[in-house]
């Protein structure tokens, strides 16, 4: 599959922008995932302590 481009630099700039945006999104996603894991751990801890206090 061949793509004929008249202005390759515009294409390179476009690709670079897409990669940069994706990288930013990717690192944001990692940050969010870390926070979510912390939230989940907190919830799990609360559930476990609640459950063990109910069992007694």
Buried (B, 14 or more C-beta within 10 A) or exposed (E): EEEEEEEEEEEEEEEEEEEEEEEEEEEEEEEEEEEEEEEEEEEEEEEEEEEEEEEE
